[in-house]
Amino acid sequence: MGRKCFISFKTEDSAYKDFIQNNLDIDMIDKSLNEAIDSDNEDYIMSKIRKEYLSDSTVTIHLIGKYSAENRGKEEQRYIKRELQASLYHGKGDTRSGILGVVLPEMESTIYRGSFICPKCSYSHNYVGINDTTVIKEFSANYYIQNSMNTKCSWSEEDRYCVLVKWDDFLNHPEGYIEYAIEKRSSEIANKIKVYP
């Protein structure tokens, strides 16, 4: 396929990462950030992660399971937060990656919660629970990108940088979702990314 993917995952979800690596025809980068980089310089940290862990990758596949939430604590989430920050980072000599969030089966009913009538606009919207109780801020802030007035009651695909897919849908067509995440890198919404939300 020619696209290199990095998988950002919690240790508890390693069986899903292994399944992707062993059963799907995807060119993977099999590295993960297991220890902190000793520096206070954010540009240096991001550049180092990109060079040593994400080099040559075009998409970060972020597995969203029961242990991926922001409210689990910054210390516990430091590695996946850094991996997503480095994936979103666009600096000198570094190109950002597309972000593909794959919702694992045990999280589907928590994230995909059906439709509701919006009290703001009176239209029906699908409720997608991407927030601090389900994902880290690096994903949610770039999935629900706020406009300058924070007046949105719904988001279209053009309003999102991160791509979201259910596990089974991803397994049925991984190349299509990976390509879609890659296309986001050159879309207008890429100019509104928040690396450090």
Backbone as JSON, one array per atom type, in Angstrom:
{
  "sequence": "MGRKCFISFKTEDSAYKDFIQNNLDIDMIDKSLNEAIDSDNEDYIMSKIRKEYLSDSTVTIHLIGKYSAENRGKEEQRYIKRELQASLYHGKGDTRSGILGVVLPEMESTIYRGSFICPKCSYSHNYVGINDTTVIKEFSANYYIQNSMNTKCSWSEEDRYCVLVKWDDFLNHPEGYIEYAIEKRSSEIANKIKVYP",
  "N": [[0.81, -1.2, 0.0], [2.07, 1.21, 0.6], [1.79, 3.21, 2.52], [2.85, 4.29, 5.63], [2.09, 3.43, 8.91], [1.72, 4.43, 12.28], [0.96, 3.11, 15.44], [-0.83, 4.28, 18.12], [-1.45, 3.43, 21.35], [-2.95, 2.14, 24.37], [-1.42, 0.04, 26.82], [-3.19, -1.89, 27.77], [-4.72, -2.36, 25.54], [-3.25, -3.78, 23.75], [-3.68, -6.21, 22.42], [-5.4, -5.58, 20.32], [-3.76, -3.93, 18.8], [-1.82, -5.81, 18.09], [-3.41, -7.51, 16.55], [-4.01, -5.88, 14.33], [-1.41, -5.53, 13.29], [-0.7, -8.17, 12.67], [-2.7, -9.21, 11.01], [-3.72, -7.45, 9.08], [-3.09, -5.92, 5.94], [-1.09, -3.71, 6.22], [1.43, -1.3, 6.21], [3.42, -1.05, 8.87], [4.84, 0.89, 11.53], [6.65, -0.27, 14.04], [7.03, 0.83, 16.83], [7.02, 2.24, 20.07], [6.52, 4.91, 22.39], [8.16, 4.66, 25.25], [9.55, 5.79, 27.33], [10.12, 8.91, 28.97], [11.25, 11.9, 27.31], [14.05, 13.69, 28.15], [13.77, 16.83, 28.54], [12.88, 20.32, 28.56], [12.17, 21.74, 26.43], [9.73, 22.14, 24.2], [9.62, 22.1, 21.34], [11.96, 20.69, 20.74], [11.39, 18.21, 21.97], [9.13, 17.37, 20.48], [10.24, 17.22, 17.91], [12.19, 15.25, 18.32], [10.61, 12.98, 19.0], [9.2, 12.72, 16.6], [11.32, 12.15, 14.83], [12.54, 9.81, 15.93], [10.47, 8.02, 16.48], [8.21, 8.39, 14.84], [9.12, 8.75, 12.29], [8.87, 8.71, 8.79], [6.23, 7.94, 8.94], [2.83, 8.36, 7.9], [0.32, 8.33, 8.88], [-1.2, 8.25, 12.08], [-2.57, 5.74, 13.86], [-4.89, 5.77, 16.24], [-5.84, 3.98, 18.91], [-8.89, 3.72, 20.51], [-9.88, 2.92, 23.51], [-11.1, 1.59, 26.66], [-9.26, 2.75, 28.36], [-8.31, 5.15, 27.43], [-8.97, 7.76, 28.1], [-8.87, 11.29, 28.85], [-9.44, 12.03, 31.48], [-8.27, 10.1, 33.04], [-5.91, 10.86, 34.04], [-3.0, 12.87, 33.69], [-0.36, 11.9, 33.99], [-0.65, 9.13, 33.67], [-1.45, 9.09, 31.03], [0.62, 10.11, 29.57], [2.3, 9.07, 27.5], [0.65, 8.38, 25.25], [-0.42, 10.9, 24.85], [1.84, 12.42, 24.15], [2.55, 11.05, 21.8], [0.38, 11.64, 20.1], [0.56, 14.44, 20.1], [3.06, 14.78, 18.84], [2.42, 13.64, 16.39], [0.61, 15.48, 15.41], [2.17, 17.71, 15.21], [3.75, 20.22, 13.32], [6.55, 21.21, 12.19], [9.81, 22.68, 11.58], [11.27, 20.76, 9.17], [9.66, 18.66, 9.87], [6.7, 16.88, 9.19], [3.26, 16.87, 9.74], [1.16, 14.12, 10.77], [-1.68, 12.26, 9.55], [-4.57, 11.63, 11.59], [-6.13, 8.83, 12.77], [-8.73, 7.72, 14.52], [-9.62, 4.8, 16.05], [-12.36, 3.25, 17.22], [-12.65, 1.01, 19.73], [-14.41, -2.15, 20.23], [-15.57, -2.35, 22.88], [-16.03, 0.28, 23.53], [-17.84, 1.35, 21.78], [-20.68, 1.74, 22.32], [-20.52, 3.7, 24.24], [-19.4, 5.86, 22.93], [-20.79, 6.17, 20.43], [-23.88, 7.28, 20.54], [-26.44, 7.43, 19.49], [-29.16, 9.47, 18.12], [-30.33, 12.89, 18.58], [-32.57, 15.65, 19.21], [-31.54, 18.81, 18.6], [-31.41, 21.42, 20.93], [-30.6, 23.93, 20.25], [-30.7, 24.36, 17.44], [-32.83, 22.9, 16.56], [-32.66, 20.72, 14.85], [-32.01, 17.25, 14.01], [-29.27, 15.56, 15.36], [-26.46, 13.35, 15.34], [-25.24, 11.85, 18.26], [-22.0, 11.86, 19.25], [-19.8, 10.8, 21.47], [-17.14, 12.2, 22.06], [-14.94, 13.21, 24.22], [-13.51, 14.32, 27.39], [-14.01, 12.09, 28.96], [-13.77, 9.94, 27.33], [-11.63, 10.12, 25.47], [-8.25, 11.42, 24.97], [-7.36, 14.91, 25.21], [-5.89, 15.79, 23.0], [-6.92, 14.39, 20.89], [-9.75, 14.91, 21.02], [-9.93, 17.75, 20.82], [-9.17, 18.14, 18.23], [-10.96, 16.78, 16.82], [-13.51, 17.8, 17.38], [-13.25, 20.66, 16.37], [-13.2, 23.89, 17.48], [-14.91, 26.88, 16.45], [-14.12, 30.4, 16.19], [-16.02, 31.71, 17.76], [-17.16, 29.71, 19.2], [-19.7, 28.68, 18.56], [-20.84, 26.5, 17.36], [-23.18, 23.85, 16.92], [-23.12, 21.5, 15.72], [-20.88, 19.41, 13.81], [-19.39, 19.09, 10.64], [-17.76, 16.79, 8.38], [-15.77, 18.34, 7.2], [-15.12, 20.06, 9.21], [-13.51, 18.75, 10.94], [-10.35, 17.48, 11.96], [-9.29, 15.04, 12.9], [-10.05, 11.67, 12.11], [-12.69, 9.37, 12.62], [-13.59, 6.02, 13.37], [-15.42, 2.97, 13.68], [-14.23, -0.11, 15.06], [-14.92, -2.57, 13.62], [-15.72, -1.52, 11.13], [-13.34, -0.34, 10.34], [-11.73, -2.65, 10.07], [-12.96, -3.81, 7.86], [-12.33, -2.08, 5.77], [-9.58, -0.92, 5.83], [-7.65, 0.5, 4.28], [-9.08, 2.56, 2.99], [-9.92, 4.24, 5.12], [-7.45, 4.98, 6.16], [-6.38, 6.38, 3.98], [-8.21, 8.49, 3.89], [-7.6, 9.81, 6.29], [-5.03, 10.64, 5.63], [-5.58, 12.47, 3.58], [-6.65, 14.56, 5.04], [-4.46, 15.95, 5.96], [-3.73, 17.84, 4.05], [-5.92, 19.42, 3.89], [-8.12, 22.27, 4.39], [-8.86, 22.46, 7.09], [-6.66, 21.58, 8.47], [-5.17, 23.77, 9.11], [-6.14, 24.63, 11.49], [-5.46, 23.06, 13.59], [-4.8, 21.97, 16.93], [-2.02, 21.45, 18.69], [-1.23, 21.37, 21.34], [-3.67, 21.2, 23.25]],
  "CA": [[0.0, 0.0, 0.0], [2.97, 2.35, 0.54], [1.54, 4.15, 3.6], [3.35, 3.78, 6.9], [1.23, 3.81, 10.03], [2.17, 4.27, 13.65], [-0.2, 2.85, 16.28], [-0.81, 4.82, 19.47], [-2.37, 2.56, 22.08], [-2.68, 1.85, 25.77], [-0.95, -1.33, 27.0], [-4.36, -2.76, 27.93], [-5.32, -2.61, 24.22], [-2.19, -4.31, 22.87], [-4.2, -7.3, 21.58], [-5.93, -4.96, 19.09], [-2.59, -3.51, 18.02], [-1.24, -7.04, 17.53], [-4.31, -8.0, 15.49], [-3.78, -5.03, 13.15], [-0.09, -5.82, 12.73], [-0.58, -9.55, 12.18], [-3.78, -9.65, 10.14], [-4.09, -6.49, 8.04], [-2.0, -5.61, 5.02], [-0.75, -2.31, 6.45], [2.84, -1.1, 6.51], [3.42, -0.5, 10.22], [6.06, 1.25, 12.25], [6.42, -0.95, 15.32], [7.76, 1.46, 17.92], [6.16, 3.03, 20.95], [7.25, 5.78, 23.29], [8.07, 4.02, 26.56], [10.17, 6.59, 28.38], [10.05, 10.35, 28.72], [12.42, 12.56, 26.75], [14.51, 14.61, 29.19], [13.94, 18.2, 28.05], [11.74, 21.22, 28.77], [11.95, 22.42, 25.16], [8.66, 21.41, 23.5], [10.0, 21.88, 19.94], [12.95, 19.61, 20.73], [10.69, 16.96, 22.3], [8.3, 16.96, 19.34], [11.14, 16.85, 16.82], [12.82, 13.97, 18.68], [9.59, 11.93, 18.86], [8.93, 12.54, 15.17], [12.47, 11.52, 14.18], [12.87, 8.49, 16.46], [9.33, 7.12, 16.62], [7.2, 8.56, 13.8], [9.71, 9.04, 10.99], [8.3, 8.02, 7.62], [4.81, 7.61, 9.05], [1.91, 9.35, 7.34], [-0.91, 8.27, 9.68], [-1.18, 7.64, 13.4], [-3.81, 5.05, 14.21], [-5.05, 5.94, 17.7], [-6.84, 3.04, 19.39], [-9.7, 4.32, 21.56], [-10.45, 1.88, 24.36], [-11.56, 2.01, 27.99], [-8.18, 3.38, 29.13], [-7.77, 6.23, 26.6], [-9.59, 9.03, 28.45], [-8.12, 12.38, 29.47], [-9.67, 12.09, 32.93], [-7.53, 9.04, 33.75], [-4.74, 11.5, 34.63], [-1.94, 13.23, 32.73], [0.8, 11.02, 34.12], [-1.0, 7.84, 33.07], [-1.68, 9.24, 29.59], [1.7, 10.93, 28.99], [2.87, 8.54, 26.26], [-0.26, 8.56, 24.11], [-0.54, 12.34, 24.61], [3.04, 12.82, 23.4], [2.48, 10.46, 20.46], [-0.56, 12.42, 19.3], [1.14, 15.78, 19.92], [4.11, 14.68, 17.81], [1.75, 13.35, 15.12], [-0.04, 16.72, 14.98], [3.19, 18.75, 15.14], [4.24, 20.56, 11.98], [7.65, 22.14, 12.43], [10.92, 22.67, 10.62], [11.72, 19.41, 8.82], [8.69, 17.67, 10.31], [5.38, 16.99, 8.6], [2.26, 16.22, 10.6], [0.51, 12.9, 10.3], [-3.13, 12.16, 9.7], [-4.95, 10.93, 12.83], [-7.28, 7.94, 12.58], [-9.19, 7.15, 15.78], [-10.36, 3.55, 15.88], [-13.13, 2.99, 18.43], [-12.65, -0.42, 20.02], [-15.79, -2.62, 20.46], [-16.11, -2.08, 24.21], [-16.31, 1.71, 23.66], [-18.8, 1.81, 20.76], [-21.94, 2.26, 22.88], [-20.19, 4.9, 25.01], [-19.1, 6.95, 22.0], [-21.89, 6.33, 19.47], [-25.01, 7.24, 21.46], [-27.72, 7.67, 18.83], [-29.45, 10.83, 17.68], [-31.12, 13.73, 19.49], [-33.0, 16.92, 18.64], [-30.7, 19.88, 19.16], [-32.2, 22.53, 21.46], [-30.1, 25.18, 19.68], [-31.11, 24.55, 16.05], [-34.03, 22.06, 16.37], [-32.41, 19.63, 13.91], [-31.52, 16.01, 14.58], [-27.83, 15.32, 15.24], [-25.96, 12.12, 15.96], [-24.4, 12.13, 19.41], [-20.72, 11.14, 19.25], [-19.2, 11.19, 22.74], [-15.69, 12.42, 22.06], [-14.72, 14.19, 25.28], [-12.49, 13.92, 28.37], [-14.32, 10.79, 29.57], [-13.56, 8.87, 26.34], [-10.36, 10.26, 24.75], [-7.38, 12.49, 25.42], [-7.68, 16.22, 24.61], [-5.23, 15.93, 21.7], [-7.86, 13.86, 19.89], [-11.06, 15.59, 21.04], [-9.8, 19.13, 20.35], [-8.96, 18.13, 16.78], [-12.15, 16.16, 16.24], [-14.48, 18.89, 17.48], [-12.48, 21.91, 16.31], [-14.09, 25.01, 17.78], [-14.71, 28.11, 15.7], [-13.69, 31.49, 17.07], [-17.11, 32.12, 18.64], [-17.68, 28.51, 19.86], [-21.15, 28.7, 18.35], [-21.3, 25.31, 16.66], [-23.95, 22.81, 17.6], [-22.78, 20.26, 15.02], [-19.67, 19.47, 13.01], [-19.36, 18.27, 9.43], [-16.42, 16.2, 8.2], [-14.82, 19.41, 6.86], [-14.8, 20.75, 10.45], [-12.74, 17.84, 11.8], [-9.08, 16.98, 11.44], [-9.22, 13.62, 13.23], [-11.04, 10.77, 11.5], [-13.17, 8.42, 13.61], [-14.2, 4.85, 12.76], [-15.61, 1.8, 14.54], [-13.29, -1.21, 14.84], [-15.35, -3.47, 12.54], [-15.68, -0.78, 9.85], [-11.92, -0.21, 10.01], [-11.25, -3.95, 9.59], [-13.53, -4.07, 6.54], [-11.76, -1.23, 4.73], [-8.55, -0.1, 6.48], [-6.96, 1.4, 3.35], [-9.92, 3.73, 2.74], [-9.88, 5.14, 6.27], [-6.09, 5.51, 6.24], [-6.27, 7.4, 2.92], [-9.01, 9.65, 4.3], [-6.8, 10.52, 7.3], [-3.93, 11.28, 4.92], [-6.13, 13.63, 2.85], [-6.88, 15.65, 5.99], [-3.21, 16.72, 6.15], [-3.66, 18.96, 3.11], [-7.21, 20.11, 3.85], [-8.19, 23.59, 5.04], [-8.99, 22.3, 8.54], [-5.32, 21.34, 9.04], [-4.66, 25.06, 9.61], [-6.77, 24.93, 12.79], [-5.05, 22.01, 14.53], [-4.22, 22.34, 18.23], [-1.06, 20.43, 19.11], [-1.25, 21.35, 22.82], [-4.96, 21.78, 23.64]],
  "C": [[0.86, 1.26, 0.0], [2.75, 3.41, 1.61], [2.04, 3.54, 4.9], [2.5, 4.32, 8.03], [1.91, 3.52, 11.35], [0.92, 4.04, 14.5], [0.06, 3.4, 17.68], [-1.87, 4.07, 20.26], [-1.98, 2.48, 23.54], [-2.28, 0.38, 25.87], [-2.11, -2.32, 27.1], [-5.01, -3.13, 26.6], [-4.32, -3.22, 23.24], [-2.67, -5.46, 21.99], [-4.77, -6.76, 20.27], [-4.79, -4.5, 18.19], [-1.96, -4.72, 17.34], [-2.09, -7.58, 16.39], [-4.1, -7.19, 14.2], [-2.46, -5.4, 12.49], [-0.02, -7.2, 12.09], [-1.6, -9.96, 11.14], [-4.17, -8.69, 9.03], [-2.86, -6.18, 7.2], [-1.69, -4.12, 5.09], [0.73, -2.25, 6.8], [2.95, -0.36, 7.84], [4.82, -0.09, 10.67], [5.86, 0.71, 13.65], [7.34, -0.38, 16.39], [6.72, 2.11, 18.81], [7.04, 3.78, 21.92], [7.09, 5.24, 24.71], [8.77, 4.77, 27.68], [10.2, 8.05, 27.98], [11.37, 10.86, 28.13], [12.8, 13.68, 27.7], [14.81, 15.98, 28.6], [12.7, 19.0, 28.41], [11.39, 21.96, 27.48], [10.95, 21.61, 24.32], [9.01, 21.13, 22.03], [11.0, 20.74, 19.82], [12.28, 18.26, 20.98], [9.89, 16.47, 21.1], [9.16, 16.49, 18.17], [11.77, 15.48, 17.08], [11.83, 12.81, 18.53], [9.32, 11.66, 17.39], [10.08, 11.78, 14.5], [12.68, 10.08, 14.64], [11.7, 7.5, 16.48], [8.36, 7.2, 15.44], [7.79, 8.81, 12.42], [9.12, 8.14, 9.92], [6.83, 7.67, 7.78], [3.97, 8.74, 8.46], [0.61, 9.39, 8.12], [-0.62, 7.66, 11.04], [-2.55, 7.04, 13.64], [-3.89, 5.07, 15.73], [-6.18, 5.02, 18.15], [-7.56, 3.64, 20.59], [-10.41, 3.22, 22.32], [-10.85, 2.46, 25.71], [-10.51, 2.8, 28.77], [-7.6, 4.61, 28.43], [-8.23, 7.62, 27.01], [-8.63, 10.01, 29.11], [-8.25, 12.33, 30.99], [-9.06, 10.92, 33.7], [-6.25, 9.6, 34.37], [-3.63, 11.71, 33.62], [-0.76, 12.28, 32.78], [0.53, 9.68, 33.45], [-1.1, 7.92, 31.55], [-0.49, 9.9, 28.88], [2.22, 10.38, 27.66], [1.93, 8.72, 25.07], [-0.48, 10.04, 23.82], [0.64, 12.83, 23.77], [3.01, 12.28, 21.96], [1.53, 11.25, 19.57], [-0.05, 13.84, 19.08], [2.18, 15.77, 18.81], [3.5, 14.39, 16.44], [1.12, 14.62, 14.54], [0.96, 17.84, 14.69], [3.67, 18.95, 13.71], [5.31, 21.64, 12.17], [8.71, 22.01, 11.36], [11.4, 21.23, 10.39], [10.77, 18.31, 9.23], [7.33, 17.93, 9.66], [4.39, 16.24, 9.47], [1.69, 14.98, 9.93], [-1.0, 13.07, 10.33], [-3.42, 11.38, 10.98], [-6.22, 10.13, 12.57], [-7.62, 7.3, 13.93], [-10.04, 5.92, 15.52], [-11.02, 3.21, 17.22], [-13.23, 1.47, 18.63], [-14.06, -0.87, 20.45], [-16.36, -2.27, 21.82], [-16.45, -0.61, 24.44], [-17.39, 2.2, 22.69], [-20.06, 2.41, 21.36], [-21.71, 3.51, 23.73], [-19.98, 6.09, 24.09], [-20.25, 7.21, 21.03], [-23.21, 6.15, 20.22], [-26.34, 7.58, 20.8], [-27.93, 9.13, 18.47], [-30.3, 11.56, 18.72], [-31.54, 14.99, 18.74], [-32.25, 18.03, 19.36], [-31.58, 21.03, 19.68], [-31.8, 23.89, 20.86], [-30.66, 25.44, 18.28], [-32.37, 23.76, 15.68], [-33.88, 20.96, 15.32], [-31.93, 18.39, 14.66], [-30.02, 15.87, 14.32], [-27.52, 13.95, 15.83], [-25.06, 12.51, 17.12], [-23.17, 11.24, 19.35], [-19.94, 11.65, 20.46], [-17.69, 11.21, 22.72], [-15.43, 13.56, 23.02], [-13.71, 13.62, 26.28], [-12.78, 12.56, 29.03], [-14.07, 9.63, 28.6], [-12.19, 8.93, 25.66], [-9.5, 11.35, 25.4], [-7.7, 13.77, 24.64], [-7.05, 16.39, 23.22], [-6.12, 15.38, 20.58], [-9.14, 14.68, 19.87], [-10.99, 17.02, 20.49], [-9.64, 19.2, 18.84], [-10.03, 17.31, 16.06], [-13.29, 17.17, 16.24], [-13.71, 20.21, 17.52], [-13.46, 23.07, 16.46], [-13.83, 26.17, 16.83], [-14.43, 29.23, 16.69], [-14.76, 31.91, 18.07], [-17.66, 30.95, 19.46], [-19.2, 28.41, 19.75], [-21.68, 27.44, 17.67], [-22.16, 24.41, 17.53], [-23.74, 21.47, 16.91], [-21.56, 20.49, 14.15], [-19.83, 18.58, 11.79], [-17.95, 17.68, 9.32], [-15.37, 17.25, 7.86], [-14.37, 20.18, 8.1], [-13.9, 19.94, 11.38], [-11.41, 17.51, 11.15], [-8.98, 15.47, 11.69], [-10.36, 12.86, 12.57], [-11.41, 9.73, 12.55], [-13.87, 7.26, 12.9], [-14.36, 3.75, 13.81], [-14.64, 0.71, 14.12], [-13.69, -2.08, 13.65], [-15.33, -2.79, 11.18], [-14.24, -0.61, 9.4], [-11.38, -1.53, 9.44], [-11.75, -4.26, 8.19], [-12.88, -3.25, 5.43], [-10.65, -0.33, 5.3], [-7.89, 0.91, 5.54], [-7.75, 2.68, 3.11], [-9.87, 4.73, 3.89], [-8.49, 5.74, 6.45], [-5.9, 6.61, 5.2], [-7.04, 8.66, 3.3], [-8.26, 10.48, 5.34], [-5.63, 11.24, 6.65], [-4.41, 12.54, 4.2], [-6.35, 14.82, 3.78], [-5.65, 16.52, 6.18], [-3.12, 17.92, 5.23], [-4.99, 19.7, 3.0], [-7.14, 21.43, 4.6], [-8.21, 23.47, 6.57], [-7.65, 22.04, 9.22], [-4.71, 22.62, 9.6], [-5.18, 25.4, 11.0], [-6.43, 23.89, 13.86], [-4.51, 22.64, 15.82], [-3.31, 21.2, 18.68], [-1.07, 20.25, 20.62], [-2.57, 21.95, 23.32], [-5.06, 22.03, 25.14]]
}
